[in-house]
């Protein structure tokens, strides 16, 4: 990711059995029977794994699974080229909204993997206008003015 860029909030859908309400399923899976891993539907959902090789980023995670306590985590991760206690790998389960912003003027290089093959349906965008933001009007005017003036 280039310096001063961000990847807006997006979320990968969790797998919920058709005959069960999502809130009921998540309560059972994570609150009532958290140790029964046979209930997990790993093969049907995408988990993300990220490690930053270079740069520094801010990451925000937001619990979005219905029926679970709403929590937000906001933290900074140092790339491996900045050796510190902030060199971490992050694993993001489905149902957790996440966004990344490059902190500082150095590009970030990330090793990114998913638990399933790429599926465009798993790429649910929530708030990504930062990725598609147009240039400010004053910038557009300046560029338009500059293109009208040809060197002489």
N, C-alpha and C positions, 0 to 999 in steps of 0.2 A: 504494500500500500504506500502511495506517495505521501510525503510530508503534507500536513494540513488537509488530509482527506479523512473520510469516515465511511463506514459501512453501517447504514441505518438499521434500526430495529427490525429484526425478523425472527420468525419462530418456525420450528419444525413440528409438524403435528404428531401428537402421541397416538399410539394405537389403543383403541378402546373396543372391547367386544360389543357387537351390535345390540345384544340383548340387555346391556347394562348402561345405566346413566353415567356420564363421565364423572360427576362429582362423587358418586358412590364408588366407582371403580378406583379413583385416585385415593380416596380415603382408605379403602381396603388395601391397595397396593403399597402405600407409603406410611400410613398411620396405624392400621390395624394388624397387618401381616407383612411388615417390612422385610422380614428375614426369609420369607417364602419366595425364593428367586424363580421357582417354577412358574409363577404367575406372570413374570415379565415377558413382554412380547418384543424382545430385542430384534428379531428378524424382520419385524414389520414397521420399524421406526428408525429414523436417522439420529444418531448421536454424533456430535462434532468433537474433535480433539484438535487443540491448537497449541503450538509452541512457537515462540518468537525468537528468531535467530539474530535479528538486528533491529535497532530502534527502541522506542518506548511507546506504549499504547495505553489508553484508558479503555477499560471494558466495563460495561454495565450489563448486569443480569437481572431479569425481573421474572419472578414466579408468575405464570399465567394459567396454571392448571386449576380449573374450577374445583372448589371444595378444599383446596389447600390454603394455608395461611399465605397472604400476599407478603412477599419479601423482596427487597431490592438490595443488590450488592453492587458497589461501585468501587473499582480498584485500578491500580496502575501496575503494568507488567513491564519489566525491563527485558530487552532482548539479550540473548546470550553474549553479545559483544559488550554489555554493561554488567559485568559479573557482580551479583548481589543476591540478597535474600529474596528479591523480587523476580528472580528467574523461575518461572513456573510453567507448567503445562496446565491447560484448562480443558476439562471435559464438560460438555454442555448437553444435558438430556433434552429430549423432545418436550415441548410444552413450556420451555423456559425461553423467554424473549431475550435476545442479546444484540448488542451493538458494540462497535469498536471505533475508536477515534485515535489517529496517530497524534501523539504528544510530541511537541518540539519540531525541529526543522530537519530531522533525519528521517529518511524513508524507513518503513518497517518491512521486514521480510519475515513471513510466517510460514511454518510448516503446518499444513491443514489437512486433516483426514476425516473421513466420515465412516460410520459403521456399516453403511449400506451403499450400493452403487448409486450414482447420482440419479435423482428423480426430481424433475422440475416442480412436481406437485408438493414436494417437501420444502420448497423455498418460499414460505409464506412471508411476504413483506408487510410490515405494520406501519412503520414511520421511516420512510427512506428518502424524503425530499432533499435531504442533505446530499445525497448521491446524484440527484438530477437537478440541483439548483442552477438557475440561469444566472448569467452575469448581472450584476447590479445595473440599473438603468444608466447611471452616470458612466459606467465603464463602456456600455454599448454605444452611448453617444460619442465618447472619446474615440473609440475604434472606428465608428462610422465617419467621424470627421477626419481622422487620419487617412482613411482609404480614399477620401475625396481629393486629397492633396497629393499630387504626383510630383516626384522630384523633377527639377527643372531644367 
